[in-house]
Amino acid sequence: MKSLQSYFLISAIVILSILTGIFIWRNKHLTQIPKFNEESFNAPVSSKYIPKNTDLVFHWKLNPGLIPKYIENYQDKVSKHAINKKVSFIRDSSFQLIGFNFAKDISKWVGDYGSFAVFDSNKKTINDWLMVLAIKEDVNIKQELESILESKVVDESTNQSNKISTSKTEIISKQINLNNSIYFANDEDNLLISSNPNIIQSSIEKLDSNIINTKKMYKNIQLKDNLKDGLLLLEMSPKKILNLIGQEEDLLNINNVDNLLSSVNVDKNKLNIEGILAYNVQTKMPVKDINYNLIDIKKESELPEDFILVDNPKQYFQKDSFHPYQKLIASLIKESTTSDYSKLFKIILENSQGNLIWINDKDWLVLTRKSDTSKAEINDILKKENFLNSSLDFRSRKLEIWSKISTNENKKYELKENIEAIVEEDDKTYIWSQNLSSISNFDNTAYLQNYSDNEKKIEEVNDFNDVLRIHLGEKKTKAILNSFYPYILLKTMLGNTLTTPQNIDISIAVPTINYPDFIKVKINLKTS
């Protein structure tokens, strides 16, 4: 089993790729942060040195030395020092993992972009890595390296113990402990740093020939063209990374994903994460199974605390489904509803096509179209569970109640009525719940007024169709993030002072082509 050093190294880089933006974003609107989301995914110049066989690559387009200052300028006088110190700690700790003192060794000369890559190294206790850092203009990098090495790079008395000479590349080494060294090479205003000199040598010498096979290159270009550029960029193979760190638990079935690309941007009080998940599968479900786009549901200011819109949930929840991203969507829905994920909700999902809406303010309810819902099959399932149906007139509403009598075996036997389902129907829709007040107080007109319009053929040509939208308020956002390991680790590093976002929005879209093997995911975190 690999050393835990590799686990924390990878965790730190992934955390930075996703959550550094939270510190830029979470307290104030930072209008000075540059925006990159007008163009497609475009890795910085440093990416040209990254070999194509890496398991994880992280790119950034902001000078790491300036991040604390960006944030400090937008804090009140009381918070400035504390925020600067926390952000600097995260940055400095990440560089310390690979043997650097950021303030002493790097801050004076580092430029505005860089890349970091992790490689699998089966026979080593720590995984090989490569970092490429841009060098500022008018910097004498030779002098800076002498400071890092605490010796001259070029020894006039022919003592070149720090050099590893090759025909094309001059690589310099520095021993950081008895068992490990790090290696440096300067090339075209970029400094390459690695745990393995062979990686540096290969990266520089194979710049022109460092290409992958035509089929895979075309696939990567296609994926990147469908993803917006970002301040932070991430490329990784979830399958390899989970195996690399010895992670047995699968997070949202992410280990079924062959390739993941993501970008992070900051827009005022929002952190926007966009990703492409690619699957290496032979059996793919055609997009024609998707009947129409999801309905548009009210203005943001009028949204319920939590809601989920899913198109044709049956294809993700039926027992014989072979959809390539079925498990991901099913897991997202289950995790998003947290403690409200009930057996009844699962039955409805398994027997509904078209648009399904799950709404939760105080108690949950579900809306489905009658034409899309296998009501008879749901009734049969409830009957097999010994539930009986009855009718109830309540506040001018005609409700169908599914219930059964059971006993509580306490000191004294007591009868208990279990309500499994409360159903209201009109000409076009069903409303499902397990709580009388939630269904009796609900006005479905505002939510379903667009159903008939969206059933019509959509003439607008889109590259992607949404199949899932999730909006969660602060309570459920906190519950989800507190089960996400990188977020837990970050909170611990900050002394549990990280403020929970006000809400989170997640969407999944599929391309409008036959037999797609990739999907697009968007995640927006919003502060007050």
C-alpha positions as CSV (number, residue, x, y, z in Angstrom):
1,M,0.0,0.0,0.0
2,K,1.3,3.4,-0.9
3,S,2.5,5.9,1.7
4,L,-0.1,8.3,3.0
5,Q,2.1,11.1,1.7
6,S,0.8,10.5,-1.8
7,Y,-2.8,10.6,-0.5
8,F,-2.3,14.0,1.1
9,L,-0.3,15.3,-1.9
10,I,-3.1,14.5,-4.3
11,S,-5.8,15.7,-1.8
12,A,-4.1,19.1,-1.4
13,I,-3.9,19.7,-5.1
14,V,-7.5,18.6,-5.8
15,I,-8.7,20.8,-2.9
16,L,-6.8,23.8,-4.3
17,S,-8.2,23.2,-7.7
18,I,-11.8,23.4,-6.4
19,L,-11.8,25.2,-3.1
20,T,-9.1,28.0,-3.4
21,G,-11.9,29.8,-5.2
22,I,-14.1,29.6,-2.2
23,F,-11.7,31.8,-0.3
24,I,-11.6,34.2,-3.2
25,W,-15.3,34.2,-3.4
26,R,-17.0,33.5,-0.1
27,N,-16.7,36.8,1.8
28,K,-17.0,39.6,-0.7
29,H,-17.5,40.4,-4.3
30,L,-14.0,40.3,-5.9
31,T,-14.4,42.2,-9.2
32,Q,-10.6,42.2,-9.8
33,I,-10.3,38.5,-10.2
34,P,-9.8,37.8,-13.9
35,K,-12.5,36.0,-15.9
36,F,-11.8,33.2,-18.4
37,N,-15.2,31.7,-19.1
38,E,-15.8,33.5,-22.4
39,E,-13.7,30.9,-24.3
40,S,-13.3,27.1,-24.3
41,F,-10.9,25.2,-22.1
42,N,-7.4,26.5,-22.7
43,A,-4.6,25.3,-20.5
44,P,-1.7,27.7,-19.9
45,V,1.7,27.5,-21.7
46,S,3.1,25.4,-18.8
47,S,0.8,22.6,-20.0
48,K,3.0,21.8,-23.0
49,Y,5.6,20.2,-20.7
50,I,3.0,17.8,-19.1
51,P,3.3,14.2,-20.5
52,K,0.0,12.7,-21.7
53,N,0.3,9.6,-19.3
54,T,-0.4,11.6,-16.1
55,D,-3.1,10.6,-13.7
56,L,-3.9,14.1,-12.5
57,V,-3.0,17.5,-13.9
58,F,-3.9,20.9,-12.2
59,H,-3.4,24.2,-14.0
60,W,-3.7,27.7,-12.6
61,K,-3.8,31.2,-14.2
62,L,-3.3,33.4,-11.2
63,N,0.0,34.2,-9.4
64,P,-0.2,32.1,-6.2
65,G,1.7,34.9,-4.4
66,L,-1.1,37.3,-5.1
67,I,-4.1,35.3,-3.9
68,P,-4.0,36.5,-0.2
69,K,-3.7,40.1,-1.4
70,Y,-6.7,39.7,-3.7
71,I,-8.8,38.6,-0.7
72,E,-7.4,40.9,1.9
73,N,-8.3,44.0,-0.2
74,Y,-12.0,43.1,0.1
75,Q,-12.1,42.4,3.9
76,D,-12.9,44.7,6.7
77,K,-10.0,45.9,8.9
78,V,-10.7,43.2,11.6
79,S,-10.7,40.3,9.1
80,K,-7.8,41.3,6.8
81,H,-5.0,39.8,8.8
82,A,-6.9,36.6,9.7
83,I,-8.1,35.9,6.1
84,N,-4.6,36.6,4.7
85,K,-3.1,34.2,7.2
86,K,-5.5,31.4,6.5
87,V,-5.2,31.6,2.7
88,S,-1.4,31.8,2.9
89,F,-1.4,28.7,5.1
90,I,-3.3,26.6,2.6
91,R,-1.0,27.8,-0.2
92,D,2.2,27.4,1.7
93,S,1.2,23.9,3.1
94,S,0.6,22.7,-0.4
95,F,4.1,23.7,-1.5
96,Q,5.7,22.3,1.7
97,L,4.3,18.9,0.7
98,I,6.8,18.8,-2.2
99,G,9.7,20.3,-0.2
100,F,9.4,24.1,-0.7
101,N,9.2,27.2,1.4
102,F,6.9,29.3,-0.7
103,A,7.8,32.7,0.8
104,K,11.6,32.0,0.8
105,D,12.1,29.9,-2.3
106,I,9.4,30.8,-4.8
107,S,7.4,34.0,-4.1
108,K,10.0,36.5,-5.6
109,W,10.1,35.0,-9.1
110,V,7.0,33.0,-9.7
111,G,4.8,34.1,-12.6
112,D,1.1,34.2,-13.4
113,Y,0.5,30.6,-14.4
114,G,1.6,27.0,-13.7
115,S,0.8,23.3,-13.9
116,F,1.2,20.4,-11.5
117,A,1.0,16.7,-12.5
118,V,1.0,13.5,-10.5
119,F,2.2,10.1,-11.9
120,D,1.5,6.6,-10.6
121,S,4.8,5.0,-9.3
122,N,4.1,1.5,-8.3
123,K,7.5,0.8,-6.8
124,K,7.9,4.0,-4.8
125,T,6.5,5.1,-1.4
126,I,5.5,8.5,-2.9
127,N,4.2,9.2,-6.4
128,D,6.3,11.0,-9.0
129,W,5.2,14.5,-9.7
130,L,6.1,17.4,-12.1
131,M,5.5,21.1,-11.4
132,V,6.0,23.8,-14.1
133,L,6.1,27.4,-12.9
134,A,6.2,30.5,-15.0
135,I,9.1,32.9,-14.3
136,K,8.6,36.6,-14.1
137,E,10.2,38.9,-16.6
138,D,13.6,40.4,-15.7
139,V,14.3,37.6,-13.1
140,N,17.7,36.0,-12.8
141,I,16.5,32.5,-12.2
142,K,20.1,31.3,-11.8
143,Q,20.5,33.4,-8.8
144,E,17.1,32.3,-7.4
145,L,18.1,28.6,-7.8
146,E,21.3,29.3,-6.0
147,S,19.3,30.6,-3.1
148,I,17.1,27.5,-3.1
149,L,20.0,25.1,-3.4
150,E,22.1,27.2,-0.9
151,S,25.0,26.7,-3.3
152,K,26.2,28.0,-6.7
153,V,24.5,26.4,-9.7
154,V,27.8,26.8,-11.7
155,D,30.9,26.0,-9.7
156,E,34.0,27.7,-11.3
157,S,36.3,25.0,-9.8
158,T,34.5,22.4,-11.9
159,N,32.6,21.0,-8.9
160,Q,29.3,20.2,-10.5
161,S,27.8,17.9,-7.9
162,N,24.4,19.5,-8.2
163,K,24.2,19.0,-12.0
164,I,22.8,16.1,-14.0
165,S,24.0,16.8,-17.5
166,T,22.4,15.5,-20.6
167,S,22.8,16.3,-24.3
168,K,19.9,18.8,-24.4
169,T,18.9,19.4,-20.8
170,E,20.7,20.7,-17.7
171,I,19.0,19.4,-14.6
172,I,20.0,20.5,-11.1
173,S,19.3,18.5,-8.0
174,K,18.6,19.3,-4.3
175,Q,18.5,16.7,-1.6
176,I,15.6,17.3,0.8
177,N,16.1,14.3,3.1
178,L,18.1,11.1,3.2
179,N,15.9,9.3,0.8
180,N,14.5,11.9,-1.6
181,S,15.7,14.7,-3.9
182,I,14.0,17.2,-6.1
183,Y,15.2,18.3,-9.5
184,F,15.1,21.6,-11.5
185,A,15.5,22.7,-15.1
186,N,15.0,26.0,-16.7
187,D,13.4,26.1,-20.2
188,E,12.0,29.1,-22.1
189,D,11.0,31.2,-19.0
190,N,9.5,28.2,-17.3
191,L,11.0,26.3,-14.3
192,L,10.4,22.6,-14.3
193,I,10.6,20.9,-10.8
194,S,10.1,17.2,-10.3
195,S,10.7,14.2,-8.0
196,N,12.2,12.4,-11.0
197,P,14.9,13.8,-13.3
198,N,13.8,11.5,-16.1
199,I,10.4,13.2,-16.2
200,I,12.0,16.6,-16.7
201,Q,14.3,15.4,-19.4
202,S,11.6,13.6,-21.3
203,S,9.2,16.6,-20.9
204,I,11.7,19.0,-22.5
205,E,13.2,16.8,-25.1
206,K,9.8,15.5,-26.4
207,L,8.0,18.8,-26.6
208,D,7.5,18.4,-30.4
209,S,6.7,14.7,-30.3
210,N,4.8,14.6,-27.0
211,I,1.5,13.8,-28.6
212,I,-1.0,11.0,-28.1
213,N,-2.6,8.8,-30.7
214,T,-4.9,10.6,-33.1
215,K,-8.1,9.0,-31.9
216,K,-7.5,9.9,-28.2
217,M,-6.3,13.4,-29.2
218,Y,-9.5,14.1,-31.2
219,K,-11.5,12.9,-28.2
220,N,-9.7,15.2,-25.8
221,I,-10.1,18.2,-28.2
222,Q,-13.8,17.4,-28.5
223,L,-14.2,17.3,-24.7
224,K,-12.3,20.5,-24.1
225,D,-14.3,22.4,-26.8
226,N,-17.4,21.7,-24.8
227,L,-16.0,23.1,-21.6
228,K,-15.5,26.8,-20.6
229,D,-12.1,28.0,-19.7
230,G,-11.3,28.8,-16.1
231,L,-9.1,30.4,-13.5
232,L,-8.3,26.9,-12.3
233,L,-8.3,23.8,-14.6
234,L,-8.2,20.1,-13.7
235,E,-7.6,17.0,-15.8
236,M,-7.7,13.6,-14.2
237,S,-8.6,9.9,-14.4
238,P,-10.9,9.2,-11.5
239,K,-10.4,5.4,-11.9
240,K,-6.6,5.8,-11.6
241,I,-6.7,8.3,-8.8
242,L,-9.1,6.2,-6.6
243,N,-6.8,3.2,-7.2
244,L,-3.7,5.4,-6.5
245,I,-4.8,6.6,-3.1
246,G,-6.3,3.2,-2.1
247,Q,-9.8,4.7,-1.9
248,E,-12.3,1.8,-1.5
249,E,-15.5,3.9,-1.2
250,D,-16.8,5.2,-4.5
251,L,-18.0,8.8,-4.4
252,L,-21.2,9.1,-6.4
253,N,-20.0,6.2,-8.6
254,I,-17.2,8.5,-10.0
255,N,-14.9,5.5,-10.5
256,N,-17.0,4.6,-13.6
257,V,-15.7,7.8,-15.2
258,D,-12.7,7.4,-17.5
259,N,-11.7,11.0,-17.8
260,L,-12.7,14.2,-15.9
261,L,-12.0,17.8,-17.1
262,S,-13.1,20.7,-15.0
263,S,-12.8,24.5,-14.8
264,V,-13.3,26.9,-11.9
265,N,-14.4,30.6,-12.2
266,V,-15.4,33.3,-9.8
267,D,-18.3,35.6,-10.6
268,K,-19.0,38.1,-7.8
269,N,-20.6,36.0,-5.0
270,K,-20.6,32.7,-6.9
271,L,-18.1,30.0,-7.4
272,N,-18.8,28.3,-10.7
273,I,-17.4,24.8,-11.4
274,E,-18.0,23.2,-14.8
275,G,-16.9,19.7,-15.7
276,I,-17.0,17.1,-18.4
277,L,-17.2,13.4,-17.4
278,A,-16.2,11.0,-20.2
279,Y,-17.0,7.3,-20.2
280,N,-15.1,4.6,-22.0
281,V,-18.1,2.3,-22.7
282,Q,-19.3,0.3,-25.6
283,T,-23.0,0.3,-24.8
284,K,-24.4,3.8,-24.8
285,M,-28.0,5.0,-24.5
286,P,-29.1,7.2,-27.4
287,V,-30.2,10.7,-26.5
288,K,-33.6,10.1,-28.3
289,D,-34.7,8.6,-25.0
290,I,-34.9,12.1,-23.6
291,N,-38.3,13.5,-24.6
292,Y,-37.9,17.2,-24.0
293,N,-35.9,19.7,-22.0
294,L,-36.7,20.3,-18.3
295,I,-39.3,22.9,-17.6
296,D,-38.3,26.4,-16.4
297,I,-39.3,26.8,-12.8
298,K,-40.0,30.3,-11.3
299,K,-37.5,33.1,-10.7
300,E,-34.5,32.5,-8.4
301,S,-35.9,34.8,-5.8
302,E,-39.1,32.7,-5.6
303,L,-37.4,29.3,-5.5
304,P,-38.4,26.8,-2.7
305,E,-35.7,25.9,-0.2
306,D,-34.8,22.7,-2.1
307,F,-36.0,21.2,-5.4
308,I,-34.9,18.6,-8.0
309,L,-35.9,18.5,-11.6
310,V,-35.2,15.2,-13.4
311,D,-36.1,14.1,-16.9
312,N,-37.3,10.5,-17.3
313,P,-36.0,9.2,-14.0
314,K,-37.2,5.7,-14.8
315,Q,-34.1,5.3,-17.1
316,Y,-31.8,5.9,-14.1
317,F,-33.7,4.0,-11.4
318,Q,-35.2,1.0,-13.1
319,K,-33.5,-2.3,-12.0
320,D,-32.5,-3.3,-15.6
321,S,-31.1,0.1,-16.6
322,F,-27.7,0.0,-18.4
323,H,-27.3,3.8,-18.9
324,P,-23.6,4.7,-18.7
325,Y,-24.2,7.5,-16.2
326,Q,-27.3,6.0,-14.5
327,K,-25.5,5.5,-11.2
328,L,-24.1,9.0,-11.0
329,I,-27.5,10.6,-11.5
330,A,-29.3,8.2,-9.2
331,S,-26.6,8.8,-6.5
332,L,-26.8,12.6,-6.9
333,I,-30.6,12.5,-6.4
334,K,-30.3,10.2,-3.4
335,E,-27.6,12.3,-1.7
336,S,-29.3,15.6,-2.4
337,T,-32.5,14.5,-0.7
338,T,-30.5,13.3,2.3
339,S,-32.9,12.1,5.1
340,D,-35.9,12.7,2.8
341,Y,-35.0,9.9,0.4
342,S,-37.9,7.6,1.2
343,K,-39.1,4.3,-0.2
344,L,-42.1,6.0,-1.8
345,F,-39.9,8.5,-3.6
346,K,-37.8,5.7,-5.0
347,I,-40.9,3.9,-6.2
348,I,-42.1,7.1,-7.9
349,L,-38.7,7.6,-9.6
350,E,-38.7,4.0,-10.9
351,N,-42.1,4.4,-12.5
352,S,-42.0,8.0,-14.0
353,Q,-40.9,9.2,-17.4
354,G,-40.8,12.8,-18.6
355,N,-40.3,15.7,-16.1
356,L,-40.5,14.9,-12.3
357,I,-40.2,17.7,-9.7
358,W,-39.3,17.1,-6.1
359,I,-39.9,20.1,-3.8
360,N,-39.0,20.5,-0.2
361,D,-39.8,23.6,2.0
362,K,-40.7,22.0,5.3
363,D,-41.9,18.6,4.0
364,W,-41.3,17.1,0.6
365,L,-43.7,16.4,-2.3
366,V,-43.3,15.2,-5.8
367,L,-45.1,16.3,-9.0
368,T,-45.4,14.1,-12.1
369,R,-47.5,14.2,-15.3
370,K,-50.2,11.6,-15.4
371,S,-49.2,10.7,-19.0
372,D,-45.7,10.0,-17.8
373,T,-46.5,8.0,-14.6
374,S,-47.2,4.3,-14.3
375,K,-49.8,4.8,-11.5
376,A,-51.2,1.3,-11.8
377,E,-47.7,-0.2,-11.2
378,I,-47.2,2.1,-8.2
379,N,-50.6,1.0,-6.8
380,D,-49.7,-2.7,-7.2
381,I,-46.4,-2.2,-5.3
382,L,-48.3,-0.5,-2.4
383,K,-50.9,-3.3,-2.4
384,K,-48.1,-5.9,-2.1
385,E,-46.8,-4.0,0.9
386,N,-50.3,-4.4,2.4
387,F,-51.3,-0.8,2.1
388,L,-55.0,0.0,1.5
389,N,-56.3,3.1,-0.3
390,S,-59.1,5.4,0.8
391,S,-60.5,8.8,-0.1
392,L,-60.3,12.0,1.9
393,D,-62.0,15.4,1.2
394,F,-59.8,18.0,2.8
395,R,-60.0,21.8,2.2
396,S,-61.8,21.3,-1.1
397,R,-59.2,18.8,-2.2
398,K,-59.9,15.2,-3.1
399,L,-57.0,13.1,-1.8
400,E,-56.1,9.4,-2.1
401,I,-54.6,8.0,1.0
402,W,-52.5,4.8,1.1
403,S,-52.1,3.5,4.7
404,K,-52.0,0.4,6.9
405,I,-52.5,-0.4,10.6
406,S,-49.6,-1.8,12.6
407,T,-48.8,-2.2,16.3
408,N,-46.3,-0.6,18.6
409,E,-44.9,-3.2,21.0
410,N,-44.1,-1.1,24.0
411,K,-45.1,-2.0,27.5
412,K,-48.6,-1.7,26.3
413,Y,-49.7,-2.7,22.8
414,E,-50.9,0.2,20.7
415,L,-52.4,0.5,17.2
416,K,-50.6,2.8,14.8
417,E,-51.7,4.0,11.4
418,N,-48.8,4.3,8.9
419,I,-49.4,6.7,6.0
420,E,-47.3,5.7,3.0
421,A,-48.7,8.0,0.3
422,I,-51.0,10.9,-0.1
423,V,-51.9,11.6,-3.7
424,E,-53.8,14.4,-5.4
425,E,-54.6,14.4,-9.1
426,D,-56.1,16.7,-11.7
427,D,-56.6,16.4,-15.4
428,K,-52.8,16.4,-16.1
429,T,-50.8,15.8,-13.0
430,Y,-50.2,13.8,-9.8
431,I,-49.0,15.3,-6.6
432,W,-47.4,12.9,-4.2
433,S,-46.5,13.3,-0.5
434,Q,-46.4,11.7,2.9
435,N,-47.5,14.8,4.8
436,L,-51.0,16.2,4.7
437,S,-50.1,19.8,5.4
438,S,-47.5,20.0,2.6
439,I,-49.8,18.7,-0.1
440,S,-52.9,20.7,1.1
441,N,-50.9,24.0,1.2
442,F,-49.3,23.5,-2.1
443,D,-50.3,25.5,-5.2
444,N,-49.2,23.5,-8.2
445,T,-50.2,26.1,-10.8
446,A,-47.0,28.1,-10.5
447,Y,-44.9,25.0,-11.0
448,L,-46.7,23.2,-13.8
449,Q,-47.9,26.0,-16.0
450,N,-45.0,25.4,-18.4
451,Y,-45.6,21.6,-18.8
452,S,-47.8,21.8,-21.9
453,D,-45.5,24.3,-23.6
454,N,-42.4,22.1,-23.1
455,E,-44.2,19.0,-24.5
456,K,-44.2,20.7,-27.9
457,K,-41.2,20.1,-30.2
458,I,-38.3,22.5,-29.3
459,E,-37.2,24.3,-32.4
460,E,-34.1,25.9,-30.9
461,V,-31.0,23.8,-31.5
462,N,-28.9,23.3,-28.4
463,D,-25.6,21.4,-28.1
464,F,-26.7,20.0,-24.7
465,N,-30.0,19.1,-23.0
466,D,-30.4,19.2,-19.3
467,V,-31.5,15.9,-17.7
468,L,-31.1,16.9,-14.0
469,R,-31.2,20.2,-12.1
470,I,-30.8,20.4,-8.3
471,H,-31.2,23.4,-6.1
472,L,-30.5,23.0,-2.4
473,G,-30.7,25.6,0.4
474,E,-28.2,26.1,3.2
475,K,-29.3,23.2,5.4
476,K,-29.0,20.4,2.8
477,T,-25.9,22.1,1.2
478,K,-24.2,21.8,4.6
479,A,-25.2,18.2,4.9
480,I,-23.8,17.3,1.5
481,L,-20.5,19.2,1.9
482,N,-20.0,17.8,5.3
483,S,-19.9,14.3,3.8
484,F,-17.4,15.3,1.1
485,Y,-13.9,14.4,2.3
486,P,-11.9,17.3,0.7
487,Y,-14.3,19.8,2.3
488,I,-13.9,18.1,5.7
489,L,-10.1,18.3,5.3
490,L,-10.2,22.0,4.4
491,K,-12.5,22.8,7.3
492,T,-10.1,21.0,9.7
493,M,-7.1,22.9,8.3
494,L,-9.0,26.2,8.9
495,G,-10.1,25.3,12.5
496,N,-13.7,24.7,11.4
497,T,-14.2,28.3,10.5
498,L,-15.4,27.8,7.0
499,T,-18.8,29.3,6.4
500,T,-21.4,27.1,4.7
501,P,-22.6,28.5,1.3
502,Q,-26.1,29.9,1.1
503,N,-27.1,27.4,-1.6
504,I,-25.8,25.1,-4.2
505,D,-27.1,24.5,-7.8
506,I,-26.1,21.4,-9.7
507,S,-27.0,20.5,-13.3
508,I,-26.2,17.6,-15.6
509,A,-26.6,17.9,-19.4
510,V,-26.1,15.4,-22.2
511,P,-25.0,16.3,-25.7
512,T,-27.6,16.3,-28.5
513,I,-25.8,13.7,-30.5
514,N,-26.6,10.0,-31.0
515,Y,-25.0,7.7,-28.4
516,P,-23.1,10.2,-26.3
517,D,-20.2,8.9,-24.1
518,F,-19.8,12.1,-22.0
519,I,-21.9,14.5,-20.0
520,K,-21.5,18.0,-18.7
521,V,-21.8,18.9,-15.0
522,K,-22.2,22.4,-13.6
523,I,-22.0,23.3,-9.9
524,N,-22.6,26.8,-8.6
525,L,-22.0,27.7,-4.9
526,K,-23.5,31.0,-3.7
527,T,-22.8,33.1,-0.6
528,S,-25.2,35.8,0.7
